Amino acid sequence: MASKAKPPTAVKTAVKGPNDFHGTHNQSVIVPARFKAGIKAMGVNGWMYYNDFLREYKINPAQGALHRKGFEDHMLEADKKMVICGSVKLAKSFRESI
């Protein structure tokens, strides 16, 4: 007597798409996303020293240097320390005051 084949069961692990892959493994996607999240979390009136920001948002300094170009309007140098601000307006006001 032949046994009946069981129908395939549903996949228990969620199937992921290309965006999931890039968001997990591609530094060109991960690092800018962390910059954006950190800037948003600071709020429009918040600021941090750049090295503290990198540590807080788990950005490797070498990767941060490669990908910070799009966020330079949020940054300035004060007393030989880099500062990153939660808004371009705040960074501009700091630049004008020093």
Distance bins in CASP14 RR format, pairs under 12 A and 6 or more apart:
PFRMAT RR
TARGET T0000
AUTHOR 0000-0000-0000
RMODE 2
METHOD distances of the structure
MODEL  1
13 20 0 0 0 0 0 1 0 0 0 0 0
14 20 0 0 0 0 1 0 0 0 0 0 0
15 21 0 0 0 0 0 1 0 0 0 0 0
16 22 0 0 0 0 0 1 0 0 0 0 0
16 23 0 0 0 0 1 0 0 0 0 0 0
16 24 0 0 0 0 1 0 0 0 0 0 0
16 25 0 0 0 0 0 1 0 0 0 0 0
17 23 0 0 0 0 0 1 0 0 0 0 0
17 24 0 0 0 0 0 1 0 0 0 0 0
18 24 0 0 0 0 0 1 0 0 0 0 0
18 25 0 0 0 0 0 1 0 0 0 0 0
18 26 0 0 0 0 1 0 0 0 0 0 0
18 29 0 0 0 0 0 1 0 0 0 0 0
19 25 0 0 0 0 0 1 0 0 0 0 0
19 26 0 0 0 0 1 0 0 0 0 0 0
19 29 0 0 0 0 1 0 0 0 0 0 0
19 33 0 0 0 0 0 1 0 0 0 0 0
20 26 0 0 0 0 0 1 0 0 0 0 0
20 29 0 0 0 0 0 1 0 0 0 0 0
21 29 0 0 0 0 1 0 0 0 0 0 0
21 30 0 0 0 0 0 1 0 0 0 0 0
22 28 0 0 0 0 1 0 0 0 0 0 0
22 29 1 0 1 0 0 0 0 0 0 0 0
22 30 0 0 0 0 1 0 0 0 0 0 0
22 31 0 0 0 0 0 1 0 0 0 0 0
22 32 0 0 0 0 0 1 0 0 0 0 0
22 33 0 0 0 0 0 1 0 0 0 0 0
23 29 1 0 1 0 0 0 0 0 0 0 0
23 30 1 0 1 0 0 0 0 0 0 0 0
23 31 0 0 0 0 0 1 0 0 0 0 0
23 32 0 0 0 0 0 1 0 0 0 0 0
23 33 1 0 0 1 0 0 0 0 0 0 0
23 34 0 0 0 0 0 1 0 0 0 0 0
24 30 1 0 0 1 0 0 0 0 0 0 0
24 33 0 0 0 0 0 1 0 0 0 0 0
26 32 0 0 0 0 0 1 0 0 0 0 0
26 33 0 0 0 0 0 1 0 0 0 0 0
26 63 0 0 0 0 0 1 0 0 0 0 0
26 67 0 0 0 0 0 1 0 0 0 0 0
27 33 0 0 0 0 0 1 0 0 0 0 0
27 34 0 0 0 0 0 1 0 0 0 0 0
27 35 0 0 0 0 0 1 0 0 0 0 0
27 59 0 0 0 0 1 0 0 0 0 0 0
27 60 0 0 0 0 1 0 0 0 0 0 0
27 62 0 0 0 0 1 0 0 0 0 0 0
27 63 1 0 1 0 0 0 0 0 0 0 0
27 64 0 0 0 0 1 0 0 0 0 0 0
27 65 0 0 0 0 0 1 0 0 0 0 0
27 66 1 0 0 1 0 0 0 0 0 0 0
27 67 1 0 0 1 0 0 0 0 0 0 0
28 34 0 0 0 0 0 1 0 0 0 0 0
28 35 0 0 0 0 0 1 0 0 0 0 0
28 63 0 0 0 0 1 0 0 0 0 0 0
28 64 0 0 0 0 0 1 0 0 0 0 0
28 66 0 0 0 0 1 0 0 0 0 0 0
28 67 1 0 0 1 0 0 0 0 0 0 0
28 69 0 0 0 0 0 1 0 0 0 0 0
29 35 0 0 0 0 0 1 0 0 0 0 0
29 36 0 0 0 0 0 1 0 0 0 0 0
29 63 0 0 0 0 0 1 0 0 0 0 0
29 67 0 0 0 0 1 0 0 0 0 0 0
30 36 0 0 0 0 0 1 0 0 0 0 0
30 37 0 0 0 0 0 1 0 0 0 0 0
30 57 0 0 0 0 0 1 0 0 0 0 0
30 58 0 0 0 0 1 0 0 0 0 0 0
30 59 0 0 0 0 1 0 0 0 0 0 0
30 60 0 0 0 0 1 0 0 0 0 0 0
30 63 0 0 0 0 1 0 0 0 0 0 0
30 64 0 0 0 0 0 1 0 0 0 0 0
30 66 0 0 0 0 0 1 0 0 0 0 0
30 67 0 0 0 0 1 0 0 0 0 0 0
31 37 0 0 0 0 0 1 0 0 0 0 0
31 38 0 0 0 0 0 1 0 0 0 0 0
31 54 0 0 0 0 0 1 0 0 0 0 0
31 57 0 0 0 0 1 0 0 0 0 0 0
31 58 0 0 0 0 1 0 0 0 0 0 0
31 59 1 0 1 0 0 0 0 0 0 0 0
31 60 1 0 0 1 0 0 0 0 0 0 0
31 61 0 0 0 0 0 1 0 0 0 0 0
31 62 0 0 0 0 0 1 0 0 0 0 0
31 63 1 0 1 0 0 0 0 0 0 0 0
31 64 1 0 1 0 0 0 0 0 0 0 0
31 65 0 0 0 0 1 0 0 0 0 0 0
31 66 1 0 0 1 0 0 0 0 0 0 0
31 67 1 0 1 0 0 0 0 0 0 0 0
31 68 0 0 0 0 1 0 0 0 0 0 0
31 69 0 0 0 0 0 1 0 0 0 0 0
31 70 0 0 0 0 0 1 0 0 0 0 0
31 71 0 0 0 0 0 1 0 0 0 0 0
32 38 0 0 0 0 0 1 0 0 0 0 0
32 39 0 0 0 0 0 1 0 0 0 0 0
32 57 0 0 0 0 0 1 0 0 0 0 0
32 59 0 0 0 0 1 0 0 0 0 0 0
32 63 0 0 0 0 1 0 0 0 0 0 0
32 64 0 0 0 0 1 0 0 0 0 0 0
32 66 0 0 0 0 0 1 0 0 0 0 0
32 67 1 0 1 0 0 0 0 0 0 0 0
32 68 0 0 0 0 1 0 0 0 0 0 0
32 69 0 0 0 0 1 0 0 0 0 0 0
32 70 1 0 0 1 0 0 0 0 0 0 0
32 71 1 0 0 1 0 0 0 0 0 0 0
33 39 0 0 0 0 0 1 0 0 0 0 0
33 40 0 0 0 0 0 1 0 0 0 0 0
33 57 0 0 0 0 1 0 0 0 0 0 0
33 58 0 0 0 0 0 1 0 0 0 0 0
33 59 0 0 0 0 0 1 0 0 0 0 0
33 63 0 0 0 0 0 1 0 0 0 0 0
33 67 0 0 0 0 1 0 0 0 0 0 0
33 71 0 0 0 0 0 1 0 0 0 0 0
34 40 0 0 0 0 0 1 0 0 0 0 0
34 41 0 0 0 0 0 1 0 0 0 0 0
34 53 0 0 0 0 1 0 0 0 0 0 0
34 54 0 0 0 0 1 0 0 0 0 0 0
34 55 0 0 0 0 0 1 0 0 0 0 0
34 56 0 0 0 0 1 0 0 0 0 0 0
34 57 1 0 1 0 0 0 0 0 0 0 0
34 58 1 0 0 1 0 0 0 0 0 0 0
34 59 1 0 1 0 0 0 0 0 0 0 0
34 60 0 0 0 0 1 0 0 0 0 0 0
34 63 0 0 0 0 1 0 0 0 0 0 0
34 64 0 0 0 0 1 0 0 0 0 0 0
34 67 0 0 0 0 1 0 0 0 0 0 0
34 68 0 0 0 0 0 1 0 0 0 0 0
34 71 0 0 0 0 0 1 0 0 0 0 0
34 84 0 0 0 0 0 1 0 0 0 0 0
35 41 0 0 0 0 0 1 0 0 0 0 0
35 42 0 0 0 0 0 1 0 0 0 0 0
35 50 0 0 0 0 0 1 0 0 0 0 0
35 53 0 0 0 0 1 0 0 0 0 0 0
35 54 0 0 0 0 1 0 0 0 0 0 0
35 56 0 0 0 0 0 1 0 0 0 0 0
35 57 1 0 0 1 0 0 0 0 0 0 0
35 58 0 0 0 0 0 1 0 0 0 0 0
35 59 1 0 0 1 0 0 0 0 0 0 0
35 63 0 0 0 0 0 1 0 0 0 0 0
35 64 1 0 0 1 0 0 0 0 0 0 0
35 65 0 0 0 0 0 1 0 0 0 0 0
35 66 0 0 0 0 0 1 0 0 0 0 0
35 67 1 0 0 1 0 0 0 0 0 0 0
35 68 1 0 0 1 0 0 0 0 0 0 0
35 69 0 0 0 0 0 1 0 0 0 0 0
35 70 1 0 0 1 0 0 0 0 0 0 0
35 71 1 0 1 0 0 0 0 0 0 0 0
35 72 0 0 0 0 0 1 0 0 0 0 0
35 73 0 0 0 0 0 1 0 0 0 0 0
35 74 0 0 0 0 1 0 0 0 0 0 0
35 75 0 0 0 0 0 1 0 0 0 0 0
35 84 0 0 0 0 1 0 0 0 0 0 0
35 86 0 0 0 0 0 1 0 0 0 0 0
36 42 0 0 0 0 0 1 0 0 0 0 0
36 57 0 0 0 0 1 0 0 0 0 0 0
36 59 0 0 0 0 0 1 0 0 0 0 0
36 67 0 0 0 0 0 1 0 0 0 0 0
36 68 0 0 0 0 0 1 0 0 0 0 0
36 70 0 0 0 0 1 0 0 0 0 0 0
36 71 0 0 0 0 1 0 0 0 0 0 0
36 74 0 0 0 0 0 1 0 0 0 0 0
36 84 0 0 0 0 0 1 0 0 0 0 0
36 86 0 0 0 0 0 1 0 0 0 0 0
37 43 0 0 0 0 0 1 0 0 0 0 0
37 53 0 0 0 0 0 1 0 0 0 0 0
37 56 0 0 0 0 0 1 0 0 0 0 0
37 57 1 0 0 1 0 0 0 0 0 0 0
37 58 0 0 0 0 0 1 0 0 0 0 0
37 59 0 0 0 0 0 1 0 0 0 0 0
37 71 0 0 0 0 0 1 0 0 0 0 0
37 86 0 0 0 0 0 1 0 0 0 0 0
38 46 0 0 0 0 0 1 0 0 0 0 0
38 47 0 0 0 0 0 1 0 0 0 0 0
38 48 0 0 0 0 1 0 0 0 0 0 0
38 50 0 0 0 0 0 1 0 0 0 0 0
38 52 0 0 0 0 0 1 0 0 0 0 0
38 53 1 0 0 1 0 0 0 0 0 0 0
38 54 0 0 0 0 0 1 0 0 0 0 0
38 55 0 0 0 0 0 1 0 0 0 0 0
38 56 1 0 0 1 0 0 0 0 0 0 0
38 57 1 0 1 0 0 0 0 0 0 0 0
38 58 0 0 0 0 0 1 0 0 0 0 0
38 59 0 0 0 0 1 0 0 0 0 0 0
38 71 0 0 0 0 1 0 0 0 0 0 0
38 74 0 0 0 0 1 0 0 0 0 0 0
38 84 0 0 0 0 1 0 0 0 0 0 0
38 85 0 0 0 0 0 1 0 0 0 0 0
38 86 0 0 0 0 1 0 0 0 0 0 0
39 46 0 0 0 0 1 0 0 0 0 0 0
39 47 0 0 0 0 0 1 0 0 0 0 0
39 48 0 0 0 0 1 0 0 0 0 0 0
39 50 0 0 0 0 0 1 0 0 0 0 0
39 53 0 0 0 0 1 0 0 0 0 0 0
39 56 0 0 0 0 0 1 0 0 0 0 0
39 57 0 0 0 0 1 0 0 0 0 0 0
39 59 0 0 0 0 0 1 0 0 0 0 0
39 68 0 0 0 0 0 1 0 0 0 0 0
39 70 0 0 0 0 0 1 0 0 0 0 0
39 71 1 0 0 1 0 0 0 0 0 0 0
39 72 0 0 0 0 0 1 0 0 0 0 0
39 73 0 0 0 0 0 1 0 0 0 0 0
39 74 1 0 1 0 0 0 0 0 0 0 0
39 75 0 0 0 0 0 1 0 0 0 0 0
39 84 1 0 0 1 0 0 0 0 0 0 0
39 85 1 0 0 1 0 0 0 0 0 0 0
39 86 1 0 1 0 0 0 0 0 0 0 0
39 87 0 0 0 0 1 0 0 0 0 0 0
39 88 0 0 0 0 1 0 0 0 0 0 0
39 90 0 0 0 0 0 1 0 0 0 0 0
39 91 0 0 0 0 0 1 0 0 0 0 0
40 46 0 0 0 0 0 1 0 0 0 0 0
40 57 0 0 0 0 0 1 0 0 0 0 0
40 71 0 0 0 0 0 1 0 0 0 0 0
40 74 0 0 0 0 0 1 0 0 0 0 0
40 86 1 0 0 1 0 0 0 0 0 0 0
40 87 0 0 0 0 0 1 0 0 0 0 0
41 47 0 0 0 0 0 1 0 0 0 0 0
41 48 0 0 0 0 1 0 0 0 0 0 0
41 53 0 0 0 0 1 0 0 0 0 0 0
41 56 0 0 0 0 1 0 0 0 0 0 0
41 57 0 0 0 0 1 0 0 0 0 0 0
41 84 0 0 0 0 0 1 0 0 0 0 0
41 86 0 0 0 0 1 0 0 0 0 0 0
42 48 1 0 0 1 0 0 0 0 0 0 0
42 49 0 0 0 0 0 1 0 0 0 0 0
42 52 0 0 0 0 0 1 0 0 0 0 0
42 53 0 0 0 0 1 0 0 0 0 0 0
42 56 0 0 0 0 1 0 0 0 0 0 0
42 57 0 0 0 0 1 0 0 0 0 0 0
42 71 0 0 0 0 0 1 0 0 0 0 0
42 74 0 0 0 0 1 0 0 0 0 0 0
42 83 0 0 0 0 0 1 0 0 0 0 0
42 84 1 0 0 1 0 0 0 0 0 0 0
42 85 1 0 0 1 0 0 0 0 0 0 0
42 86 1 0 1 0 0 0 0 0 0 0 0
42 87 0 0 0 0 1 0 0 0 0 0 0
42 90 0 0 0 0 1 0 0 0 0 0 0
42 91 0 0 0 0 0 1 0 0 0 0 0
43 74 0 0 0 0 0 1 0 0 0 0 0
43 84 0 0 0 0 0 1 0 0 0 0 0
43 85 0 0 0 0 1 0 0 0 0 0 0
43 86 1 0 1 0 0 0 0 0 0 0 0
43 87 1 0 0 1 0 0 0 0 0 0 0
43 89 0 0 0 0 0 1 0 0 0 0 0
43 90 0 0 0 0 1 0 0 0 0 0 0
44 74 0 0 0 0 0 1 0 0 0 0 0
44 85 0 0 0 0 1 0 0 0 0 0 0
44 86 1 0 0 1 0 0 0 0 0 0 0
44 87 1 0 1 0 0 0 0 0 0 0 0
44 88 0 0 0 0 1 0 0 0 0 0 0
44 89 1 0 0 1 0 0 0 0 0 0 0
44 90 1 0 0 1 0 0 0 0 0 0 0
44 91 0 0 0 0 0 1 0 0 0 0 0
44 93 0 0 0 0 0 1 0 0 0 0 0
45 85 0 0 0 0 1 0 0 0 0 0 0
45 86 1 0 0 1 0 0 0 0 0 0 0
45 87 1 0 0 1 0 0 0 0 0 0 0
45 89 0 0 0 0 1 0 0 0 0 0 0
45 90 1 0 0 1 0 0 0 0 0 0 0
45 91 0 0 0 0 0 1 0 0 0 0 0
45 93 0 0 0 0 0 1 0 0 0 0 0
45 94 0 0 0 0 0 1 0 0 0 0 0
46 53 0 0 0 0 0 1 0 0 0 0 0
46 74 0 0 0 0 0 1 0 0 0 0 0
46 83 0 0 0 0 0 1 0 0 0 0 0
46 84 0 0 0 0 1 0 0 0 0 0 0
46 85 1 0 0 1 0 0 0 0 0 0 0
46 86 1 0 1 0 0 0 0 0 0 0 0
46 87 1 0 0 1 0 0 0 0 0 0 0
46 89 0 0 0 0 0 1 0 0 0 0 0
46 90 1 0 0 1 0 0 0 0 0 0 0
46 91 0 0 0 0 0 1 0 0 0 0 0
46 93 0 0 0 0 0 1 0 0 0 0 0
46 94 0 0 0 0 0 1 0 0 0 0 0
47 53 0 0 0 0 1 0 0 0 0 0 0
47 74 0 0 0 0 1 0 0 0 0 0 0
47 75 0 0 0 0 1 0 0 0 0 0 0
47 76 0 0 0 0 1 0 0 0 0 0 0
47 78 0 0 0 0 1 0 0 0 0 0 0
47 81 0 0 0 0 0 1 0 0 0 0 0
47 82 0 0 0 0 0 1 0 0 0 0 0
47 83 1 0 1 0 0 0 0 0 0 0 0
47 84 1 0 0 1 0 0 0 0 0 0 0
47 85 1 0 1 0 0 0 0 0 0 0 0
47 86 1 0 0 1 0 0 0 0 0 0 0
47 87 0 0 0 0 1 0 0 0 0 0 0
47 88 0 0 0 0 0 1 0 0 0 0 0
47 89 0 0 0 0 0 1 0 0 0 0 0
47 90 1 0 0 1 0 0 0 0 0 0 0
47 91 1 0 0 1 0 0 0 0 0 0 0
47 93 0 0 0 0 0 1 0 0 0 0 0
47 94 1 0 0 1 0 0 0 0 0 0 0
47 95 0 0 0 0 0 1 0 0 0 0 0
48 54 0 0 0 0 1 0 0 0 0 0 0
48 55 0 0 0 0 1 0 0 0 0 0 0
48 56 1 0 0 1 0 0 0 0 0 0 0
48 57 0 0 0 0 1 0 0 0 0 0 0
48 59 0 0 0 0 0 1 0 0 0 0 0
48 74 0 0 0 0 0 1 0 0 0 0 0
48 75 0 0 0 0 0 1 0 0 0 0 0
48 78 0 0 0 0 0 1 0 0 0 0 0
48 81 0 0 0 0 0 1 0 0 0 0 0
48 82 0 0 0 0 1 0 0 0 0 0 0
48 83 1 0 0 1 0 0 0 0 0 0 0
48 84 1 0 1 0 0 0 0 0 0 0 0
48 85 0 0 0 0 1 0 0 0 0 0 0
48 86 0 0 0 0 1 0 0 0 0 0 0
48 90 0 0 0 0 0 1 0 0 0 0 0
48 91 0 0 0 0 0 1 0 0 0 0 0
49 55 0 0 0 0 1 0 0 0 0 0 0
49 56 0 0 0 0 0 1 0 0 0 0 0
49 75 0 0 0 0 0 1 0 0 0 0 0
49 76 0 0 0 0 0 1 0 0 0 0 0
49 77 0 0 0 0 0 1 0 0 0 0 0
49 78 0 0 0 0 1 0 0 0 0 0 0
49 79 0 0 0 0 0 1 0 0 0 0 0
49 80 0 0 0 0 0 1 0 0 0 0 0
49 81 1 0 1 0 0 0 0 0 0 0 0
49 82 1 0 0 1 0 0 0 0 0 0 0
49 83 1 0 0 1 0 0 0 0 0 0 0
49 84 1 0 0 1 0 0 0 0 0 0 0
49 85 0 0 0 0 0 1 0 0 0 0 0
50 56 0 0 0 0 0 1 0 0 0 0 0
50 57 0 0 0 0 0 1 0 0 0 0 0
50 59 0 0 0 0 1 0 0 0 0 0 0
50 61 0 0 0 0 1 0 0 0 0 0 0
50 64 0 0 0 0 1 0 0 0 0 0 0
50 65 0 0 0 0 0 1 0 0 0 0 0
50 68 0 0 0 0 1 0 0 0 0 0 0
50 71 0 0 0 0 0 1 0 0 0 0 0
50 72 0 0 0 0 0 1 0 0 0 0 0
50 74 0 0 0 0 0 1 0 0 0 0 0
50 75 1 0 0 1 0 0 0 0 0 0 0
50 76 0 0 0 0 1 0 0 0 0 0 0
50 77 0 0 0 0 1 0 0 0 0 0 0
50 78 0 0 0 0 0 1 0 0 0 0 0
50 80 0 0 0 0 0 1 0 0 0 0 0
50 81 1 0 0 1 0 0 0 0 0 0 0
50 82 1 1 0 0 0 0 0 0 0 0 0
50 83 1 0 0 1 0 0 0 0 0 0 0
50 84 1 0 1 0 0 0 0 0 0 0 0
50 85 0 0 0 0 0 1 0 0 0 0 0
50 91 0 0 0 0 0 1 0 0 0 0 0
51 57 0 0 0 0 0 1 0 0 0 0 0
51 59 0 0 0 0 0 1 0 0 0 0 0
51 61 1 0 0 1 0 0 0 0 0 0 0
51 64 0 0 0 0 0 1 0 0 0 0 0
51 65 0 0 0 0 0 1 0 0 0 0 0
51 81 0 0 0 0 1 0 0 0 0 0 0
51 82 1 0 0 1 0 0 0 0 0 0 0
51 83 0 0 0 0 0 1 0 0 0 0 0
51 84 0 0 0 0 1 0 0 0 0 0 0
52 59 0 0 0 0 0 1 0 0 0 0 0
52 61 0 0 0 0 0 1 0 0 0 0 0
52 81 0 0 0 0 1 0 0 0 0 0 0
52 82 0 0 0 0 0 1 0 0 0 0 0
52 83 0 0 0 0 1 0 0 0 0 0 0
52 84 0 0 0 0 1 0 0 0 0 0 0
53 59 1 0 0 1 0 0 0 0 0 0 0
53 61 0 0 0 0 0 1 0 0 0 0 0
53 64 0 0 0 0 1 0 0 0 0 0 0
53 68 0 0 0 0 0 1 0 0 0 0 0
53 71 0 0 0 0 0 1 0 0 0 0 0
53 74 0 0 0 0 1 0 0 0 0 0 0
53 75 0 0 0 0 1 0 0 0 0 0 0
53 81 0 0 0 0 0 1 0 0 0 0 0
53 82 0 0 0 0 1 0 0 0 0 0 0
53 83 0 0 0 0 1 0 0 0 0 0 0
53 84 1 0 1 0 0 0 0 0 0 0 0
53 85 0 0 0 0 1 0 0 0 0 0 0
53 86 0 0 0 0 1 0 0 0 0 0 0
54 60 1 0 0 1 0 0 0 0 0 0 0
54 61 1 0 1 0 0 0 0 0 0 0 0
54 62 0 0 0 0 0 1 0 0 0 0 0
54 63 0 0 0 0 1 0 0 0 0 0 0
54 64 1 0 0 1 0 0 0 0 0 0 0
54 65 0 0 0 0 1 0 0 0 0 0 0
54 67 0 0 0 0 0 1 0 0 0 0 0
54 68 0 0 0 0 1 0 0 0 0 0 0
54 71 0 0 0 0 0 1 0 0 0 0 0
54 75 0 0 0 0 0 1 0 0 0 0 0
54 82 0 0 0 0 1 0 0 0 0 0 0
54 84 0 0 0 0 1 0 0 0 0 0 0
55 61 0 0 0 0 1 0 0 0 0 0 0
55 64 0 0 0 0 0 1 0 0 0 0 0
56 84 0 0 0 0 0 1 0 0 0 0 0
57 63 0 0 0 0 0 1 0 0 0 0 0
57 64 0 0 0 0 1 0 0 0 0 0 0
57 68 0 0 0 0 0 1 0 0 0 0 0
57 71 0 0 0 0 0 1 0 0 0 0 0
57 84 0 0 0 0 1 0 0 0 0 0 0
58 64 0 0 0 0 0 1 0 0 0 0 0
59 65 0 0 0 0 1 0 0 0 0 0 0
59 66 0 0 0 0 0 1 0 0 0 0 0
59 67 0 0 0 0 1 0 0 0 0 0 0
59 68 0 0 0 0 1 0 0 0 0 0 0
59 71 0 0 0 0 0 1 0 0 0 0 0
59 84 0 0 0 0 0 1 0 0 0 0 0
60 66 0 0 0 0 1 0 0 0 0 0 0
60 67 0 0 0 0 1 0 0 0 0 0 0
60 68 0 0 0 0 0 1 0 0 0 0 0
61 67 0 0 0 0 0 1 0 0 0 0 0
61 68 0 0 0 0 0 1 0 0 0 0 0
61 82 0 0 0 0 0 1 0 0 0 0 0
62 68 0 0 0 0 0 1 0 0 0 0 0
64 70 0 0 0 0 0 1 0 0 0 0 0
64 71 0 0 0 0 1 0 0 0 0 0 0
64 72 0 0 0 0 0 1 0 0 0 0 0
64 75 0 0 0 0 0 1 0 0 0 0 0
64 82 0 0 0 0 0 1 0 0 0 0 0
64 84 0 0 0 0 0 1 0 0 0 0 0
65 71 0 0 0 0 0 1 0 0 0 0 0
65 72 0 0 0 0 0 1 0 0 0 0 0
65 75 0 0 0 0 0 1 0 0 0 0 0
65 82 0 0 0 0 0 1 0 0 0 0 0
68 74 0 0 0 0 1 0 0 0 0 0 0
68 75 1 0 0 1 0 0 0 0 0 0 0
68 82 0 0 0 0 1 0 0 0 0 0 0
68 84 0 0 0 0 1 0 0 0 0 0 0
69 75 0 0 0 0 0 1 0 0 0 0 0
70 84 0 0 0 0 0 1 0 0 0 0 0
70 88 0 0 0 0 0 1 0 0 0 0 0
71 82 0 0 0 0 0 1 0 0 0 0 0
71 84 1 0 0 1 0 0 0 0 0 0 0
71 85 0 0 0 0 1 0 0 0 0 0 0
71 86 0 0 0 0 1 0 0 0 0 0 0
71 87 0 0 0 0 0 1 0 0 0 0 0
71 88 0 0 0 0 1 0 0 0 0 0 0
71 91 0 0 0 0 1 0 0 0 0 0 0
72 82 0 0 0 0 0 1 0 0 0 0 0
72 83 0 0 0 0 0 1 0 0 0 0 0
72 84 0 0 0 0 1 0 0 0 0 0 0
72 85 0 0 0 0 0 1 0 0 0 0 0
72 88 0 0 0 0 1 0 0 0 0 0 0
72 91 0 0 0 0 1 0 0 0 0 0 0
72 95 0 0 0 0 0 1 0 0 0 0 0
73 84 0 0 0 0 0 1 0 0 0 0 0
73 85 0 0 0 0 1 0 0 0 0 0 0
73 86 0 0 0 0 0 1 0 0 0 0 0
73 87 0 0 0 0 1 0 0 0 0 0 0
73 88 1 0 1 0 0 0 0 0 0 0 0
73 89 0 0 0 0 1 0 0 0 0 0 0
73 90 0 0 0 0 0 1 0 0 0 0 0
73 91 1 0 0 1 0 0 0 0 0 0 0
73 92 1 0 0 1 0 0 0 0 0 0 0
73 94 0 0 0 0 0 1 0 0 0 0 0
73 95 0 0 0 0 0 1 0 0 0 0 0
74 82 0 0 0 0 0 1 0 0 0 0 0
74 83 0 0 0 0 1 0 0 0 0 0 0
74 84 1 0 1 0 0 0 0 0 0 0 0
74 85 1 0 1 0 0 0 0 0 0 0 0
74 86 1 0 0 1 0 0 0 0 0 0 0
74 87 1 0 0 1 0 0 0 0 0 0 0
74 88 1 0 0 1 0 0 0 0 0 0 0
74 89 0 0 0 0 1 0 0 0 0 0 0
74 90 0 0 0 0 1 0 0 0 0 0 0
74 91 1 0 1 0 0 0 0 0 0 0 0
74 92 0 0 0 0 1 0 0 0 0 0 0
74 94 0 0 0 0 0 1 0 0 0 0 0
74 95 0 0 0 0 0 1 0 0 0 0 0
75 81 0 0 0 0 0 1 0 0 0 0 0
75 82 1 0 0 1 0 0 0 0 0 0 0
75 83 1 0 0 1 0 0 0 0 0 0 0
75 84 1 0 1 0 0 0 0 0 0 0 0
75 85 1 0 0 1 0 0 0 0 0 0 0
75 86 0 0 0 0 0 1 0 0 0 0 0
75 87 0 0 0 0 0 1 0 0 0 0 0
75 88 0 0 0 0 1 0 0 0 0 0 0
75 90 0 0 0 0 0 1 0 0 0 0 0
75 91 1 0 0 1 0 0 0 0 0 0 0
75 92 0 0 0 0 0 1 0 0 0 0 0
75 94 0 0 0 0 1 0 0 0 0 0 0
75 95 0 0 0 0 1 0 0 0 0 0 0
76 82 1 0 0 1 0 0 0 0 0 0 0
76 83 1 0 1 0 0 0 0 0 0 0 0
76 84 0 0 0 0 1 0 0 0 0 0 0
76 85 1 0 0 1 0 0 0 0 0 0 0
76 86 0 0 0 0 0 1 0 0 0 0 0
76 88 0 0 0 0 0 1 0 0 0 0 0
76 90 0 0 0 0 1 0 0 0 0 0 0
76 91 1 0 1 0 0 0 0 0 0 0 0
76 92 0 0 0 0 1 0 0 0 0 0 0
76 93 0 0 0 0 1 0 0 0 0 0 0
76 94 1 0 1 0 0 0 0 0 0 0 0
76 95 1 0 1 0 0 0 0 0 0 0 0
76 96 0 0 0 0 1 0 0 0 0 0 0
76 97 0 0 0 0 0 1 0 0 0 0 0
76 98 1 0 0 1 0 0 0 0 0 0 0
77 83 1 0 0 1 0 0 0 0 0 0 0
77 84 0 0 0 0 0 1 0 0 0 0 0
77 91 0 0 0 0 0 1 0 0 0 0 0
77 94 0 0 0 0 0 1 0 0 0 0 0
77 95 0 0 0 0 1 0 0 0 0 0 0
77 98 0 0 0 0 1 0 0 0 0 0 0
78 84 0 0 0 0 0 1 0 0 0 0 0
78 85 0 0 0 0 0 1 0 0 0 0 0
78 91 0 0 0 0 0 1 0 0 0 0 0
78 94 1 0 0 1 0 0 0 0 0 0 0
78 95 0 0 0 0 1 0 0 0 0 0 0
78 97 0 0 0 0 1 0 0 0 0 0 0
78 98 1 0 1 0 0 0 0 0 0 0 0
79 94 0 0 0 0 0 1 0 0 0 0 0
79 98 0 0 0 0 1 0 0 0 0 0 0
80 98 0 0 0 0 0 1 0 0 0 0 0
81 98 0 0 0 0 0 1 0 0 0 0 0
82 91 0 0 0 0 0 1 0 0 0 0 0
82 94 0 0 0 0 0 1 0 0 0 0 0
83 90 0 0 0 0 1 0 0 0 0 0 0
83 91 1 0 0 1 0 0 0 0 0 0 0
83 93 0 0 0 0 0 1 0 0 0 0 0
83 94 1 0 0 1 0 0 0 0 0 0 0
83 95 0 0 0 0 1 0 0 0 0 0 0
83 97 0 0 0 0 0 1 0 0 0 0 0
83 98 0 0 0 0 1 0 0 0 0 0 0
84 90 0 0 0 0 0 1 0 0 0 0 0
84 91 1 0 0 1 0 0 0 0 0 0 0
84 94 0 0 0 0 0 1 0 0 0 0 0
85 91 1 0 1 0 0 0 0 0 0 0 0
85 92 0 0 0 0 1 0 0 0 0 0 0
85 93 0 0 0 0 1 0 0 0 0 0 0
85 94 1 0 0 1 0 0 0 0 0 0 0
85 95 0 0 0 0 1 0 0 0 0 0 0
86 92 0 0 0 0 0 1 0 0 0 0 0
86 93 0 0 0 0 0 1 0 0 0 0 0
86 94 0 0 0 0 0 1 0 0 0 0 0
87 93 0 0 0 0 1 0 0 0 0 0 0
87 94 0 0 0 0 0 1 0 0 0 0 0
88 94 0 0 0 0 0 1 0 0 0 0 0
88 95 0 0 0 0 0 1 0 0 0 0 0
89 95 0 0 0 0 0 1 0 0 0 0 0
89 96 0 0 0 0 0 1 0 0 0 0 0
90 96 0 0 0 0 0 1 0 0 0 0 0
90 97 0 0 0 0 0 1 0 0 0 0 0
91 97 0 0 0 0 0 1 0 0 0 0 0
91 98 0 0 0 0 0 1 0 0 0 0 0
92 98 0 0 0 0 0 1 0 0 0 0 0
END
